[in-house]
Amino acid sequence: MPDPSEDVRLIWGVNRWVMIEVGNEHVQHQIGSREQLSALLVEMGVSASRSRTLATAFWHDRPSDAALGIRRVNEAMWRSSGLRWWQAALVLVIALTAYVVLAALR
């Protein structure tokens, strides 16, 4: 069991993945909320009160792209862009319209 006075390190990944290190122990998990992060810290031996404080601080400082998904095998290409289907369709329509207008102006 790690010493509760040891530093806790957290590295954010994409698609809600985090790597947490407490002492010599480290785990990787997908975390969707501050409460899940706090619970994982408790599982790793951090006290409940300290885990809530750390989870709040880590969650506040998480990068904006930590929640973005990554493309998986057999997944539509637009999904890896982070756009919703209608946003991807809108971008495609705008690009095609611009192409047609520019082609007509030549």
C-alpha positions in Angstrom: 0.0 0.0 0.0 1.5 3.4 -0.9 2.4 6.0 1.7 -0.5 8.6 1.7 2.0 11.4 2.2 3.6 10.6 -1.2 3.0 12.7 -4.2 0.3 11.7 -6.6 0.9 12.2 -10.3 -1.7 12.1 -13.1 -1.2 12.2 -16.8 -4.2 12.9 -19.0 -4.7 11.0 -22.3 -7.4 11.1 -24.9 -10.8 9.4 -24.8 -10.9 10.0 -21.0 -7.8 7.8 -20.3 -5.6 8.8 -17.4 -2.5 7.3 -15.8 -2.2 7.8 -12.1 0.9 7.2 -10.1 1.1 7.0 -6.3 4.5 6.0 -5.1 5.6 3.0 -7.1 2.1 1.9 -8.0 0.5 3.2 -11.2 -2.8 2.4 -13.0 -4.5 3.4 -16.3 -8.2 3.9 -16.4 -10.9 5.7 -18.4 -12.4 8.4 -16.1 -15.6 10.2 -16.9 -16.1 12.4 -13.9 -14.4 13.9 -10.9 -16.2 11.4 -8.6 -14.7 8.5 -10.6 -11.3 10.0 -10.3 -11.7 10.4 -6.5 -12.9 6.8 -6.2 -9.9 5.5 -8.1 -7.5 7.5 -5.9 -9.1 6.0 -2.8 -8.6 2.5 -4.4 -4.9 3.4 -4.7 -4.6 4.1 -1.0 -5.1 7.9 -0.9 -7.4 9.0 2.0 -11.0 10.0 1.1 -10.6 13.6 2.0 -7.3 14.0 0.1 -8.6 12.1 -2.9 -11.6 14.6 -3.2 -9.2 17.5 -3.0 -6.8 16.0 -5.5 -9.6 14.9 -7.9 -11.1 18.5 -7.8 -7.7 20.0 -8.6 -6.8 17.5 -11.3 -10.3 17.7 -12.9 -10.1 21.5 -13.0 -6.7 21.4 -14.7 -7.5 18.7 -17.2 -6.8 19.7 -20.8 -9.7 20.4 -23.1 -8.9 17.5 -25.4 -8.8 14.9 -22.7 -12.4 14.0 -23.4 -12.0 13.7 -27.2 -12.2 10.3 -28.7 -9.7 8.6 -30.9 -10.5 6.6 -34.1 -11.1 2.9 -33.7 -10.9 0.1 -36.3 -14.0 0.1 -38.6 -15.2 3.5 -37.2 -16.3 6.3 -39.4 -13.6 8.9 -40.2 -15.6 11.8 -39.0 -15.9 10.4 -35.5 -12.1 10.8 -34.9 -12.5 14.5 -35.7 -14.5 15.1 -32.5 -17.3 16.6 -34.5 -20.9 15.4 -34.3 -22.4 13.9 -37.5 -24.3 17.0 -38.4 -21.2 19.2 -37.9 -19.2 17.0 -40.2 -22.0 17.1 -42.8 -22.1 20.9 -42.5 -18.3 21.1 -43.1 -18.6 18.8 -46.1 -21.5 20.8 -47.6 -19.6 24.1 -47.1 -16.5 22.6 -48.7 -18.4 21.2 -51.7 -20.3 24.5 -52.2 -17.0 26.5 -52.1 -15.5 24.1 -54.7 -18.5 24.4 -57.0 -18.6 28.2 -56.7 -14.8 28.5 -57.4 -15.1 26.1 -60.3 -17.9 28.1 -61.8 -16.0 31.4 -61.5 -13.1 30.1 -63.6 
